[in-house]
Amino acid sequence: MIKNVILEQKNRKESILKETYIPRYQTVRLEKMMDSSLIKVVLGPRRAGKSFFATHIFKPKEAAYINFDDENLIKITDYNEIIGSALSVYGNIKYLLLDEVQNLPNWELWVNRLHREGYNLLVTGSNSKLLSKELATHLTGRHLPLELLPFSFKEFLKYRNFDGNSPMGMVTEKKAQLLNYLDLFMRHGGFPELVVHGLKPETYLTPLIDSLLFKDVIRRYKLRKPDHIYNLETYIINNVAKEFTYERLANNLGINSWATVIKYVSFLEEAYLLVILSRYSHKTAQRLKSPKKAYMIDNGLITAKAVHLSRDNGKLMENLVFTELLKQGLRPNIELFYYKTRNDKEIDFVVKRGTDVSELIQVTYDISSPEVSNREIKALLEANEELHAGKLTVLTWDERRQVNKNGTVISFVPLWEWLF
């Protein structure tokens, strides 16, 4: 039986290799990692293209592909049977691609043993903290992690065959097409199957979210009140980029303990549905107790499930900027925060490099009103007085200019230009 499963998966792998592959934003980094004998670990949301990505990167190697989303494999207690079946299907191979390996009980011990036996391993997983904790415990110093999120805007354009190599010099018609694509991307997001096949978020992502909540949260953690998780996820999606406290969340959702809410939110983070962002402060204790903000890992999740935010261009744009900052490699609550000034003016994003704040970013969809423009300028200037950032940026839908206030320059940059 195991051999038949692996044979079917081999056929799927060969089918994947025949499909068109456009390099991802992490391609070069993973290619450089391939020559290392360390275990390569690709983390990211389900359906973000991890398997497709890893399979094509492994193409020059003769690698066995084993997908542990198959329940027939999860039931196996003797893992030697799995390797034995893989060898009988693939021959005497030394490269193994283990997909969604976190589904296998005690996977880290088995992977560690395979590594000691000389196999060159690439594993994928869609539970960030579960894998990170077990990797840190059992594979310290023996693995190279890499995170893969849904398509960036540039990757989205590649699949649309849009040539954006010279965005600054585009003719009017092409610029209009670019903005139409950006609007589509901002609403539908970048999950690969949705982009490639032109699917609607409501059709494709709604059942995906429900499945993730059940398989990766409710079933994994044996939660006795699944409605709490579904209600929490719905509440957060409808309140993206808004400040909240765990105590207020508990009260709004009728959950007795705010500690339970913290635990539930961490489960949603681990499943790569959302990311929690802290308010910046020089004091660590202040960061921990301050209100948080939540962002979804992809804009399509908002359109699929939100009651009203699917038409809120400002919040959609802010969430898109957040996900792009993640793809640039910024780590939330280490290098990326939001901020409130002493006078309660909010800064959408604070970028920290080393010990210094390097950039303050405001996101504004409609900057046409002088009142809105002045509000953003005042907030940035006030925050800059407190944080001493080197760069002040207002991301707009399609307006470019610079404002100089007593020697401090604020750059208004179109979103499409910034995404390039």
C-alpha positions in Angstrom: 0.0 0.0 0.0 2.8 2.5 0.9 4.5 1.8 -2.3 1.4 2.5 -4.3 0.9 5.8 -2.4 4.5 6.9 -3.2 4.2 5.8 -6.8 1.1 8.0 -7.2 3.0 10.9 -5.6 5.9 10.3 -8.0 3.5 10.6 -10.9 2.2 13.9 -9.3 5.8 15.1 -9.0 6.5 14.4 -12.7 3.3 16.2 -13.6 4.4 19.2 -11.6 7.8 19.3 -13.4 6.0 19.6 -16.7 4.1 22.7 -15.6 5.5 26.2 -16.3 7.7 27.4 -13.5 8.3 31.1 -13.0 11.1 31.7 -10.3 9.8 32.9 -7.0 11.3 35.7 -4.8 13.1 33.0 -2.7 14.4 31.0 -5.7 18.0 32.3 -5.6 18.3 31.8 -1.9 17.1 28.2 -1.9 19.3 27.4 -4.9 22.3 28.6 -2.9 21.2 26.4 0.0 20.9 23.2 -2.1 24.6 22.4 -2.1 24.6 22.4 1.7 24.4 19.1 3.6 22.2 20.8 6.2 18.5 20.1 6.2 16.6 22.7 4.1 13.3 23.7 5.7 10.7 25.6 3.6 7.9 27.1 5.8 4.7 28.9 4.7 0.9 28.8 4.4 -0.8 25.9 2.8 -1.4 26.4 -1.0 1.4 29.1 -1.1 3.2 27.0 -3.7 5.8 25.3 -1.4 5.6 21.9 -3.0 5.7 23.3 -6.5 8.6 25.6 -5.6 10.6 22.9 -3.8 10.0 20.3 -6.5 11.3 22.5 -9.3 14.3 23.6 -7.2 15.1 19.9 -6.7 14.6 19.1 -10.4 18.4 18.7 -11.3 18.6 16.2 -8.4 17.0 12.7 -8.5 14.9 13.2 -5.4 12.1 11.1 -3.9 9.0 13.1 -3.1 6.9 12.0 -0.1 3.8 14.0 0.8 2.5 13.5 4.4 -0.8 15.1 3.7 -1.8 11.6 2.7 -3.6 9.9 5.6 -2.3 6.5 4.5 1.2 7.6 5.4 0.3 9.3 8.7 -1.0 6.0 10.0 2.4 4.3 9.5 4.2 3.5 12.7 7.4 2.0 11.2 9.0 4.8 9.3 11.5 2.4 7.8 8.6 1.1 5.6 8.3 4.6 4.1 12.0 4.8 3.1 12.0 1.2 2.0 9.0 1.9 -0.3 10.6 5.1 -1.6 13.8 3.3 -2.5 11.8 0.6 -4.3 10.0 3.3 -6.4 12.9 5.7 -7.0 16.0 3.5 -6.8 19.0 4.2 -4.7 18.5 8.0 -4.1 20.1 10.3 -1.7 17.8 13.3 -2.0 14.5 13.4 -0.1 11.7 16.0 -0.4 9.4 15.5 2.6 6.2 17.6 2.2 4.0 18.7 5.1 6.2 16.7 7.4 4.7 18.1 10.6 1.7 15.8 10.1 4.0 12.8 11.0 4.2 12.1 14.8 7.8 12.6 16.1 8.9 13.7 12.6 11.9 15.6 13.9 13.5 12.5 15.3 13.1 10.6 12.1 14.4 13.5 10.0 17.4 13.8 12.3 18.1 10.1 11.8 17.8 10.4 8.0 20.2 13.3 8.0 22.7 11.3 10.1 22.4 8.5 7.5 23.6 10.9 4.8 20.4 11.9 3.0 20.2 15.4 1.6 16.8 16.6 2.9 14.4 19.3 2.0 11.3 19.4 4.2 8.2 21.7 3.9 5.7 22.6 6.6 2.7 24.9 7.1 2.9 25.3 10.9 5.5 27.9 11.7 6.0 27.6 15.4 5.4 23.9 15.7 8.3 23.3 13.2 10.4 26.0 14.6 10.2 24.7 18.2 10.9 21.1 17.2 13.7 22.2 14.8 15.3 24.3 17.6 15.0 21.4 20.0 16.3 18.5 17.9 18.0 20.0 14.8 19.9 23.0 16.3 22.7 24.0 13.9 21.7 21.4 11.4 19.0 23.1 9.4 18.5 26.1 7.1 15.0 27.7 7.3 13.3 29.6 4.5 9.8 31.1 4.4 7.7 31.2 1.3 4.5 33.3 1.2 1.9 33.7 -1.6 2.9 35.5 -4.8 4.3 39.0 -4.6 2.9 41.6 -7.0 5.9 41.2 -9.3 5.3 37.4 -9.4 1.6 38.1 -10.0 2.5 40.2 -13.0 4.8 37.5 -14.4 1.9 35.1 -14.5 -0.1 37.8 -16.3 2.7 38.2 -18.8 2.9 41.8 -18.0 6.3 43.4 -18.7 7.0 45.8 -15.9 10.8 46.2 -16.4 10.5 49.9 -16.9 7.6 51.0 -14.7 8.7 54.7 -14.6 8.5 55.1 -18.4 5.2 53.3 -19.1 2.8 54.8 -21.6 -0.7 55.8 -20.4 -2.4 52.6 -21.6 0.1 50.3 -20.0 0.0 52.3 -16.7 -3.8 52.0 -16.7 -3.4 48.2 -17.1 -0.9 48.1 -14.3 -3.2 49.9 -11.9 -6.1 47.5 -12.9 -3.8 44.6 -12.1 -2.8 46.2 -8.8 -6.4 46.6 -7.8 -7.1 43.0 -8.7 -4.1 41.8 -6.7 -5.0 44.0 -3.8 -8.5 42.4 -3.6 -7.8 38.8 -4.7 -4.3 38.3 -3.2 -1.5 36.1 -4.4 -2.3 32.4 -3.7 -0.8 30.7 -6.7 -3.7 28.5 -7.8 -6.1 31.5 -7.5 -3.8 33.6 -9.7 -2.9 31.0 -12.3 -6.4 29.8 -12.8 -8.2 33.1 -12.3 -10.3 31.8 -9.4 -12.4 34.0 -7.1 -11.3 34.3 -3.5 -14.9 33.5 -2.2 -14.9 30.3 -4.2 -11.3 29.1 -3.6 -10.2 30.6 -0.3 -13.4 30.3 1.8 -13.3 26.5 2.0 -9.5 26.6 2.3 -9.7 28.8 5.4 -12.4 26.6 6.9 -10.3 23.5 6.2 -7.2 25.1 7.7 -9.1 26.0 10.9 -10.3 22.5 11.3 -7.2 20.5 10.3 -4.4 22.8 11.6 -6.1 24.3 14.6 -9.2 22.6 15.9 -8.1 19.0 15.2 -4.4 19.4 15.9 -5.0 21.0 19.3 -8.2 19.0 20.1 -10.2 22.1 20.9 -13.5 21.5 22.5 -15.2 24.8 21.5 -14.5 25.1 17.7 -17.0 28.0 17.5 -14.6 30.2 19.5 -11.9 29.7 16.8 -14.3 30.4 13.9 -15.7 33.5 15.6 -12.2 34.8 16.5 -11.0 34.3 12.9 -14.1 36.1 11.5 -13.7 39.0 14.0 -10.0 39.5 13.2 -10.6 39.4 9.4 -13.2 42.1 9.8 -10.9 44.2 12.0 -7.7 44.0 10.1 -5.1 46.7 11.0 -7.1 47.9 14.0 -5.8 48.1 17.5 -7.1 45.5 19.9 -6.3 44.1 23.4 -6.7 40.4 24.3 -9.0 41.4 27.1 -11.3 43.3 24.8 -11.3 40.4 22.3 -12.3 38.0 25.1 -15.2 40.3 26.1 -16.4 40.8 22.5 -16.4 37.1 21.7 -17.8 35.8 25.0 -14.6 33.9 25.9 -14.1 33.7 29.7 -10.3 34.1 29.8 -8.1 36.5 27.8 -5.3 33.9 28.3 -7.4 31.5 26.2 -7.7 34.2 23.5 -3.9 34.7 23.5 -3.6 30.9 23.0 -6.2 30.8 20.2 -4.6 33.8 18.4 -1.2 32.0 18.5 -2.8 28.9 16.9 -4.0 31.1 14.0 -0.5 32.6 13.7 1.1 29.1 13.6 -1.3 28.1 10.8 -0.1 31.1 8.7 -3.5 32.7 8.6 -2.5 36.0 10.3 0.4 37.9 12.0 0.2 40.0 15.1 2.1 43.3 15.2 3.2 45.1 18.4 3.4 48.8 19.0 7.0 50.0 19.0 8.6 51.2 22.2 12.2 51.4 23.3 11.1 49.4 26.4 10.5 45.7 25.9 7.9 45.5 28.7 5.9 48.3 27.1 5.9 46.5 23.8 4.5 43.4 25.4 1.6 45.1 27.2 0.6 47.6 24.6 -2.4 47.0 22.2 -1.7 44.8 19.1 -2.8 44.9 15.5 -3.6 41.9 13.3 -2.8 41.5 9.6 -3.8 38.6 7.3 -1.1 36.7 5.5 -2.7 37.4 2.2 -5.4 39.9 1.0 -7.5 37.2 -0.6 -8.4 35.9 2.8 -10.0 39.3 3.6 -12.0 39.4 0.4 -13.1 35.8 0.9 -14.4 36.2 4.5 -14.8 39.8 5.5 -18.3 41.3 5.8 -17.3 44.9 5.0 -13.5 45.2 4.6 -13.5 43.7 1.1 -14.4 47.2 -0.2 -12.2 49.2 2.3 -9.4 50.2 0.0 -7.4 51.8 2.8 -7.3 48.6 4.9 -6.7 46.4 1.9 -3.8 48.6 0.9 -2.3 48.6 4.4 -2.5 44.8 4.6 -0.9 44.5 1.2 2.0 46.7 2.3 2.4 44.6 5.4 2.7 41.3 3.5 5.2 42.9 1.1 7.3 44.0 4.1 7.3 40.4 5.2 8.4 39.2 1.8 11.3 41.7 2.0 12.5 39.7 5.0 11.4 42.0 7.8 10.6 40.1 11.0 7.4 41.2 12.9 8.1 42.6 16.4 11.8 42.5 15.8 12.3 44.7 12.8 8.7 45.7 12.0 6.2 47.5 14.3 3.5 50.1 14.3 3.7 53.2 16.5 1.7 55.8 18.5 3.2 59.2 19.2 2.8 60.8 22.6 -0.1 62.8 21.1 -1.7 59.6 19.9 -0.9 60.0 16.2 -0.6 56.5 14.6 2.2 55.4 12.3 1.3 52.4 10.2 4.8 50.8 10.1 8.1 51.3 11.8 11.1 49.6 10.2 14.0 48.9 12.6 17.5 48.0 11.4 19.8 46.9 14.2 19.3 49.2 17.1 18.0 52.1 15.1 14.7 53.0 13.5 15.4 53.4 9.8 12.0 54.2 8.2 8.5 55.3 9.1 5.8 54.4 6.6 2.2 55.7 6.3 -0.2 54.0 3.9 -3.0 56.2 2.4 -5.2 55.1 -0.5 -6.7 58.5 -1.1 -4.4 61.5 -0.6 -6.3 64.0 -2.7 -7.6 65.9 0.3 -5.2 68.5 1.7 -6.5 67.6 5.1 -5.5 64.0 4.7 -2.1 64.9 3.3 -1.4 67.3 6.2 -2.5 64.7 8.7 0.0 62.2 7.4 2.8 64.7 7.2 2.2 65.9 10.8 2.1 62.3 12.1 5.4 61.5 10.4 7.1 64.6 11.6 5.9 64.1 15.2 7.0 60.5 15.2 10.3 61.4 13.6 11.0 63.8 16.5 10.6 60.9 18.9 12.2 58.1 16.9 14.8 59.8 14.7 14.2 57.7 11.6 16.3 58.3 8.5 13.5 57.9 6.0 9.9 59.1 6.0 7.5 57.6 3.4 3.8 57.9 2.5 2.6 55.2 0.2 -0.2 56.3 -2.0 -2.3 54.7 -4.8 -0.8 56.8 -7.6 0.8 60.0 -6.4 4.5 60.9 -6.4 5.9 64.0 -4.8 8.3 65.2 -2.1 7.6 67.5 0.8 10.4 69.3 2.6 9.6 70.6 6.1 12.5 72.4 7.7 15.0 70.1 6.1 13.1 66.9 6.8 12.0 65.2 3.5 8.8 63.2 3.2 8.5 61.1 0.1 5.1 60.3 -1.4 5.5 57.1 -3.4 2.9 55.3 -5.6 2.2 51.8 -4.3 2.9 50.2 -7.7 6.3 51.9 -7.8 7.2 50.8 -4.3 6.2 47.2 -5.1 8.7 47.1 -7.9 
